Amino acid sequence: MSPRCSLVVNGKPVRVATGDTPLDAALPGSVAAGRDGLVQDSLLQDARHHDALPRLRNTSRARPRLGEGPGTRPGPAPSPLAVLRTVKRAGTLLSATPLSGAVLEVAVTVSRALEVAPGQAVEVTFAGLPARPYCPTQRIEGTTELNELVFHLRRDGGALGPALGEAVHPGHAVRIKGPAGGTPYRPGPGRLVLVSAETGFAPIWAIARAARHLEINREMVLVVGAGDADDLYMRPALAWLRGTGVQQITLAASRDRRGQSDVRHGPVTAHLPPLRPSDTVHAAGPPEIVRAVERLCDSVGASCVALPFLPARSRARSLVTPGDAGAQFGL
C-alpha cells in the first residue's frame, strides 16, 4: 500500500498518510469534525489571550485584527482542538507563593488533568469571586504536576490578587473551564522570538519550555521585562532555559535597576533583535508593549501572536464569552 493517499474532507482535498484517522487528516488542512459528527471549517481568527479579562476593540463582527495590514503575515491559525475539547474541572487552591513584591505564583489542583496547550487560557472561578480567564504556565522552576494548573498573578490585579491571603486561602474551591480560546504554540520553521512584560511571562514560559522539549534545535530568543527590576521574577526559569542551550536572553526594566548589571534600561521593545520575515513572534504583556511588537513584526512581515494583558474589567466582558474567536483577553 502506498504510504500517502488523497482524501476529500468537506470538499477540500488533503494528502495524508495511510493509517491516519479522519481527524489526523483534517487538522493540517484546517478542517475539523464537529461534535455532531459533521465536518466544519475551522479557520478561526487569531484570538488574543493572557491571564485576565476579555475585551473587544469594537462590537463589529467584521473588525480587523490588531496589527492587520497589507504587509502583515498572519500568525499561526488556532488549533481546531481548541473548539473541540472545552471541558470543566473542579479544583482547590493549593498555594499562593510570592515570586516578587508584586507577583504571586498561584497553584490549583484539579480533579483530573486538563489538556491546555502552551499559550491558551482557561476560565477560572474562585468561589465567591467573578470568573476570569488566566493563562496556565509552569511553576517557575518547572516542576508542575499533571493535576495542577499554575498562574502568575499581580497582587493588585482584579478581585483575586488582593483576596489571596485574606478571603482566599489554600483549600478554597475553584472551578475551571477550558481551553477558553487563544492561539496555542505549535512547532514550526524559522526562529522563535518570545517577548514578555510583567506577568506576560506566564504564557511565554509555558511556550518556551514546551519548545525546548519539542524543538531542541530551533533557534530561540527571549526578551523579558518589567517596569521595576525587582519584578523580574523569572530568573529561575531563565536559568533552566540557558541550561538547555538558549543563550539569547535579555532582561529589561524601565526603572529601579539598582546596579543589576544584567538588566538593560528601557522597555522590551528597545531590546528586540532585528526581526526577520521567517520569525514567529509571541508577545505577551501590557497592550502598548504588545502593539509596539506587532508594528515591528508588520514592518518586516514576521508572524506575530499577540497576547495583550488588560488591567481592568471592561464593558465587553458582558458581550463575549471565553473562546470567542474574535475576542481579545487581558491581564
N, C-alpha and C positions, 0 to 999 in steps of 0.2 A: 504494500500500500504506500502511496506517495506520502511523504512527511508533511506536505502542505496541501490544502484544498480550499475551494471557494465556498462561501456561504452567503446567502442573501438574507439580511435581517432588516425588517421594516423598509424594504425597497432599496437597501444600501448593500452593495457587495463588499464583503470583507474577506481577507485572507487569514486563515487560521491553521494551526497545527492539528493534525488528526489526534483525536482523543480529548480535545478541549471541550468543555461544556458550552452551551449557548451563551451563558453569561461571560465566560472567559473570552469568547469570540466577540461579544458585543462591546466590552469595555474599551479596547484600543480604538474602536471606531466611534466612540462617544455615543453608543446606543445601549440602553439598559432595559431589562424586563421589569415591569411594574409589579406591585403586589398582587394585582388582579390577574396576572398571567399575560397581559397584553404587553407588546413591545412598544416602548415610548421613547421619543427623542429626549436626550438629557444634556443637551448643550447648554448648561446653566451659565448664568452670568457670574462674574468673579465677585464672590461675597467677601467683604472685609470684616475681620473679627479680631477680638482681643479679649481682655479679661473684664469686660464690663457691659455697657448698655448699647443696644442697637439704636441707630439713628439714620434717618433718611435725609439726604440733602434737599429733596423736594418730594412732593406726593405724586409726581408723574410716573407712570409705569414705563414710559419711554425715555426716562432720564439717561444721559450718558454716564459712563463710569468715570470715576476720579482719574484724571490724567489722560483720558481718551483723546486722541488727536490723530491727524493724518500720518504722523511719523511714528506712532506708538505700535510696538509689537505686543499683542495681548499676552497676559500671563497664562500659566498653565490652567486648563479647564478643571473645575472641581470634579472629584471622583463621583461617578453615579452612585457609589455606595453610600455617599452622604445622605441621599434621599431614601435609601432602601433600608437602612439599619437604625433608625431612630428608636431608642428603647428607653425605659425608665428603670431606675435603681433606687433602692432605699440605702441610706448610709448614716454614719455618725461622724462627728468631728473627732479626730484623733489627737491633733496637736496644732498649736499656732506658735511657731518658733521665730523669734526676731532674726532677720538677716542683716538689718541695719537699723538706724534710729527710726526710719520711716517705713520700712518694708517688712512684712511678715511672710513666712512660708507656712501655708495652711494645708494640712493633710487630712483627707477624708477617707475613711474606709467604706467600701460599698459591699452590698450583699453578694454580688457577683461581678467579675471583671467586666469592664465596659470598653469596647473597642472604639478608640478615638485616635484618629491619625494625628501625627505632629502638626500643629498649626490650626487644628479645628477647635471649636468651642463646645461647651456643654452648658445647659441652663441649670443653675444651682439655686435651690431654695432652702435656706436655713429657717427652721420653724420659727414663725413669728416675724420674719423679715421678708421683703419682696424678693421675687425671683430675679436673678441676674445671670447673664452669660459670662463665663470665665474660660480662659484657655488652660487646659491641663498641661502640666510640664513635668519634668523630673525633679526629684529632690536635688538640692544644689550640689550634693556630692554624687548624685546619680544612682542612689540605692532604692528607688521606688519599687514597692511590691506590686504584684499583678492586681490585687484588690484595693489599691489605693489610687486616689486622684489628688494631685498636688497643685496648688495655685500660689501665685505671688500677689499679695495684696498690699496696698498702702494703708497705713493706719488711719489716714484721713480720707479714705476712699469710700464714698457711698455710706449706706447704713451699717454694713457689716464690719468695716475696719474699726470704728470706734466701739462697736459692741463686743468685739473679741476681748475676753478677759473680764468683761463686765456682765452683760446679759447672756453672752455666748461662751460656754466652757466646753472642754473635752466631754464627749458623750452627748452633745447637743444633736438632735435629729436633723438630718439633711435629706433632701430629695434631689435626684439628678435625672436630667433628661438630655439625651444627646445621641449622636452628634447634633449640634444646633447650628449647622451651616458652616460656611467658611471654605477656604481653599487649602487643602492639605498639601504638605510636602510630598513630592514624588521624585524618584531618581530621574536624571536626565543628563543631556550633554551640557558642555560649557561649564564655566566657573560658577560656583555658588557663593554669592555675596550676601551676608547676613548682617542686618543693621538694626540696632535696638536702642531705645532711650527709655530710661526709668524702668517700670515693670513690664515694658515691652520685651524685656529679656525672657520672660516666661515662655512664649511660643518659640522664640529664637533658640533657646536652649534645647527644647524638645526637638526642633528641626535639626540642629547641629549634631546632637547626639545620635539621632537616627541616621543621619547622613554618614557619620563616621563608621557606623556598623554596616551600612548598605553600599556605600561608595567610598571605600577607603582611599582610592586613588584619585578621587575627584578633588580638584583644587578648591579650597575654601578660604574665604576672607571674612573676618568678623570685625565690625566696628561697633563698640558698645559705649553708652554714655549715660550721664545723669547731670542734673543741674548742679548738685553738690557731690564732690568726690567721696564724701562719707557714705553716699548711697550707691556706690559701685560695689554692690554686694556679691557680684557674680565671680569673684576671683577663684574660688574652689572649682567652679565649672570650667573656667578658662584654663586652669592648670591641667585638668583632665584632657581638654582638647589639645593643649600643647603636647601632652604625653602621647597622644595618638598621631602626632605629626603636623598639627595645624600651627604654623608659625606666624601667619599674617593676622595678628590680633592687635587691635588698637583700643585703648581706653581713653575716654574724653570726658571732661567736666567743664561746665561754664564758669564755675566759681569755687572757691574754697579748696584749692588743690593741696594746700598746706605742705608744700615741699615734696609731694609724691612725684618722683622723677618719671615714673612710668605712665603718668596721666597727662595727656595733652590738653591744652586750653581750647575751649570753644565747643560748639555743638558737633554732633557726629557728622553732620553734612560737610563740615570743613575738613574732614579727615578721610573721606571716601577715596578709594583708589580710582585711577582713571577707568571708567566703565567701558565695557566692550559690547557690541551688539549681541554677542553669543552668551552674555551673562544672564543668569537668573538671580534676581534680587528679591529677598524677603525683607520688608521693613516694618517694624512694629514700634509704637510709641505715640507720643502726642501728635495730633493731626498736622500741626505746622511742620514738624520734622518729617513725617511720612510723605506729605505732599511735596516737600522740597526734594526728597529722594526720588519720588515719581517724576518730577520735572527733569531731573538729571538723567533718569532712565529714558524718558521720552526723547531727550536731545540726541541720544545715540542709538535708539531703537532697541534697548535692552528690555527683557521681560521683567516686570515688576509685580510682585504680590504685596499689596498694601494692607496693613492692619492698624488703622488709626485708633488710638485709645482716647475716648471722650470722657472727661472727668465728671459729668453730671447727667442725671436723668433728663431726657429730652421729651418733647411732646410726641415725637414719633414712636415712643415706646408703646403707646396705645394703638398705633397704626400697623405695626408689623409684629410678627412672632419670630423667635429664633429659627433659622433655617430658611427664611425668605431669601431667595437668591438675589434680590435687589437691595437688601439691607446692608448697612454698614454697622459695625459693632464698635463699642467704646470701652473705656477704662473702668 
